Amino acid sequence: MKSQSINTKPLGLKVLAVAVGTLALAACGEEQATYTAAEEAKAKEMGMKQCLSVGGSEALCECTVAKMKSMKQEDYAMWVKLAVAAEGSTSARESAEKTGMSEEELTKIASHLAVEGMRVGMQCEQELTQ
C-alpha cells in the first residue's frame, strides 16, 4: 500500500495542477461569484475526468473533487467557473476570449488555484493513506 501511496501522491498533485492549468479561464475580481447547481455538477464531472485521465485513483479523484469545496468561497466559485468555461475550449487564448480575460490574468489565476488544488489533493492523500 505504501508504494501505491508514493506513486499516487505526486500524481495526485500533478492531476490538480494539470486540471487547474487546463481550466485556466474565469472571470476575475468577483468577490461573491455565483454559479448554478448545473455548473457545479459540470465542474465536478470535468474534475473527475481530468484527474482520472492522468492516472489518479478513483478514490483520490473523488476525494479531491469533493474537497475542492473546502477552498475559500471565491476560489471554489472561480474553480467552478473555470471548469464551465473550459468545456469545448482548445487553447488558453480561446478560454481567455470566453471569459473576457487576458492570458496573463488566466495564468495568474491558474497558478493560485493550482496551489489551492494541491493543498486539497495533499489532504486527500493523507486521509487515504491513514
Secondary structure by P-SEA (a helix, b strand, c coil): caaaaaaaaaaaaaaaaaaaaaacccccccccccccaaaaaaaaaaaaaaaaaacccaaaaaaaaaacccccaaaaaaaaaaaaaacccccaaaaaaaacccaaaaaaaaaaaaaaaaaaaaaaaaaaac
